[in-house]
Amino acid sequence: VEVGDGLDISLLGLARLANQLGRHAVAESHARALVSADARDSEAWSALGVALDGLGRTAEARSALEHAVQLAPGYGAARYNLAATLCKDERAAEALVQVEAAERLGVAHPRLVLTRARALMLLDRYDEAEAALATLVVGRPDDLDAQFLLAQLRHVRGDLDFAAALRKAASQPGAAPAVAMMHADVLRRAGR
């Protein structure tokens, strides 16, 4: 497929969809076609960064996402994706800068809160991380990533009732079975 004549929008959509479906090699191929056709396409660079991150190529992902942000400093989604990649690379202070920039740009995705909490934990700012996670699980009790991270943080901090938020979420009428399974798994991992 040649890029141009409106196909660049379709390729970008395909790259994003492939990333969402975990088909990162396909997303990389589409995103690379786009950046080859227009090296100033920040959205294509961002899609490429997400694909590379999904493929475990963190340094390349970070470079692509930094390029996307450099091309479009007001592109909040690229800043969020860069923050997540920086966090995985344990570059927490840099990640937090990107989280804050994304928030200023109006990004309000729950994954941004999760990334903020991870960065804060890496910076040993546990009270702030716990507060962010606790707020997130109140609004989204079935968010298993947030629930697991909150229970893990509380366990490490010596909270004897570290899985309280999970227990509460699992006991709610209509709770997803995955929440109860996560509660049981967290307790099992802690030797209970």
C-alpha positions as CSV (number, residue, x, y, z in Angstrom):
1,V,0.0,0.0,0.0
2,E,1.4,3.4,-0.9
3,V,0.9,6.3,1.4
4,G,-0.9,9.3,0.1
5,D,-4.3,10.1,-1.4
6,G,-5.9,9.7,2.1
7,L,-4.4,6.3,2.8
8,D,-2.2,7.8,5.5
9,I,-5.3,8.2,7.7
10,S,-6.3,4.6,7.1
11,L,-2.8,3.4,7.8
12,L,-2.7,5.4,11.0
13,G,-6.0,3.9,12.0
14,L,-4.7,0.4,11.2
15,A,-1.5,1.0,13.2
16,R,-3.5,2.2,16.2
17,L,-6.0,-0.7,16.0
18,A,-3.1,-3.2,15.6
19,N,-1.5,-1.8,18.8
20,Q,-4.8,-2.0,20.7
21,L,-5.1,-5.7,19.6
22,G,-1.5,-6.4,20.7
23,R,-0.4,-7.0,17.1
24,H,2.6,-4.7,17.5
25,A,4.6,-6.0,14.5
26,V,1.8,-5.1,12.2
27,A,1.5,-1.7,13.9
28,E,5.2,-1.1,13.5
29,S,5.0,-1.9,9.8
30,H,2.1,0.5,9.2
31,A,3.7,3.3,11.3
32,R,7.1,2.9,9.6
33,A,5.4,3.3,6.2
34,L,3.8,6.5,7.5
35,V,7.0,8.0,9.0
36,S,8.9,7.1,5.8
37,A,6.3,9.1,3.8
38,D,6.2,12.0,6.2
39,A,8.9,12.3,8.9
40,R,7.0,15.1,10.5
41,D,3.9,13.0,11.3
42,S,3.9,13.1,15.1
43,E,0.9,10.7,15.3
44,A,2.8,8.1,13.2
45,W,5.8,8.5,15.4
46,S,3.6,8.0,18.5
47,A,2.0,4.8,17.0
48,L,5.5,3.6,16.1
49,G,6.7,4.2,19.7
50,V,3.7,2.3,21.1
51,A,4.4,-0.6,18.7
52,L,8.1,-0.8,19.6
53,D,7.2,-0.7,23.3
54,G,4.8,-3.6,22.8
55,L,7.6,-5.5,21.1
56,G,9.8,-4.9,24.1
57,R,12.2,-2.5,22.3
58,T,12.0,0.2,25.0
59,A,15.0,2.3,23.9
60,E,13.7,2.5,20.3
61,A,10.2,3.2,21.6
62,R,11.4,6.0,23.9
63,S,13.3,7.6,20.9
64,A,10.2,7.4,18.7
65,L,7.9,8.9,21.4
66,E,10.4,11.6,22.2
67,H,10.5,12.5,18.5
68,A,6.6,12.6,18.4
69,V,6.6,15.0,21.4
70,Q,9.4,17.1,19.8
71,L,7.3,17.4,16.6
72,A,4.1,18.2,18.5
73,P,4.7,19.4,22.1
74,G,0.9,19.7,22.6
75,Y,0.2,16.1,21.7
76,G,-1.0,14.8,25.1
77,A,-1.4,11.2,24.0
78,A,2.3,11.0,22.9
79,R,3.3,12.5,26.2
80,Y,1.3,9.9,28.1
81,N,2.8,7.1,26.0
82,L,6.3,8.5,26.6
83,A,5.6,8.6,30.3
84,A,4.6,5.0,30.3
85,T,7.7,4.0,28.4
86,L,10.0,6.1,30.7
87,C,8.4,4.4,33.7
88,K,9.1,1.0,32.4
89,D,12.7,2.1,31.9
90,E,12.7,3.3,35.6
91,R,13.3,6.9,34.5
92,A,10.6,8.0,37.0
93,A,11.4,11.7,37.3
94,E,11.2,12.1,33.5
95,A,8.1,10.0,33.4
96,L,6.4,12.3,36.0
97,V,7.3,15.4,34.0
98,Q,5.5,13.8,31.0
99,V,2.5,12.7,33.1
100,E,2.1,16.3,34.4
101,A,2.4,17.7,30.8
102,A,-0.2,15.3,29.6
103,E,-2.5,16.3,32.4
104,R,-2.1,20.0,31.6
105,L,-3.0,19.1,28.0
106,G,-6.3,17.5,29.1
107,V,-5.4,13.8,29.1
108,A,-7.5,12.2,31.8
109,H,-7.2,8.5,31.1
110,P,-7.1,6.1,34.1
111,R,-3.9,4.6,32.7
112,L,-2.3,8.0,33.2
113,V,-3.1,7.8,36.9
114,L,-1.6,4.4,37.0
115,T,1.6,5.6,35.3
116,R,1.8,8.5,37.8
117,A,1.5,6.1,40.7
118,R,4.2,3.8,39.3
119,A,6.6,6.8,38.8
120,L,5.8,8.0,42.3
121,M,6.6,4.6,43.7
122,L,9.9,4.5,41.9
123,L,10.7,7.9,43.5
124,D,9.8,6.5,46.9
125,R,6.8,8.9,47.2
126,Y,4.6,6.1,48.5
127,D,2.0,8.3,50.2
128,E,1.2,10.1,47.0
129,A,1.2,6.9,45.0
130,E,-1.2,5.2,47.4
131,A,-3.5,8.2,47.4
132,A,-3.6,8.2,43.6
133,L,-4.3,4.5,43.4
134,A,-6.9,4.5,46.2
135,T,-8.8,7.3,44.4
136,L,-8.6,5.3,41.1
137,V,-9.9,2.1,42.5
138,V,-12.8,3.9,44.2
139,G,-14.0,5.1,40.8
140,R,-12.9,1.9,39.0
141,P,-13.1,-1.0,41.4
142,D,-12.7,-3.5,38.5
143,D,-9.4,-2.0,37.3
144,L,-7.3,-5.0,38.0
145,D,-3.9,-3.3,37.3
146,A,-4.7,-0.5,39.8
147,Q,-6.1,-2.9,42.4
148,F,-3.0,-5.2,42.2
149,L,-0.6,-2.3,42.4
150,L,-2.4,-0.8,45.3
151,A,-2.5,-4.1,47.2
152,Q,1.2,-4.6,46.4
153,L,2.1,-1.2,47.6
154,R,0.1,-1.6,50.8
155,H,1.6,-5.0,51.5
156,V,5.2,-3.7,51.0
157,R,4.4,-0.8,53.4
158,G,3.3,-3.3,56.1
159,D,-0.5,-2.8,55.9
160,L,-2.0,-6.0,57.4
161,D,-5.2,-5.4,55.5
162,F,-3.4,-4.6,52.2
163,A,-6.1,-6.3,50.1
164,A,-9.1,-4.4,51.6
165,A,-9.9,-2.5,48.4
166,L,-9.9,-5.8,46.4
167,R,-12.1,-7.5,49.0
168,K,-14.6,-4.7,49.0
169,A,-14.7,-4.7,45.1
170,A,-15.1,-8.5,45.0
171,S,-18.0,-8.4,47.5
172,Q,-20.0,-5.9,45.5
173,P,-23.2,-7.3,43.8
174,G,-22.4,-7.9,40.2
175,A,-18.7,-7.8,40.6
176,A,-16.7,-9.3,37.8
177,P,-15.4,-12.8,38.6
178,A,-11.9,-11.5,37.6
179,V,-11.9,-9.2,40.7
180,A,-12.6,-12.1,43.1
181,M,-9.9,-14.1,41.3
182,M,-7.4,-11.2,41.7
183,H,-8.3,-10.9,45.4
184,A,-7.6,-14.6,45.9
185,D,-4.4,-14.4,43.9
186,V,-3.1,-11.5,45.8
187,L,-3.8,-13.3,49.1
188,R,-2.1,-16.4,47.8
189,R,1.0,-14.5,46.7
190,A,1.2,-13.1,50.3
191,G,1.1,-16.6,51.8
192,R,-2.5,-16.3,52.9
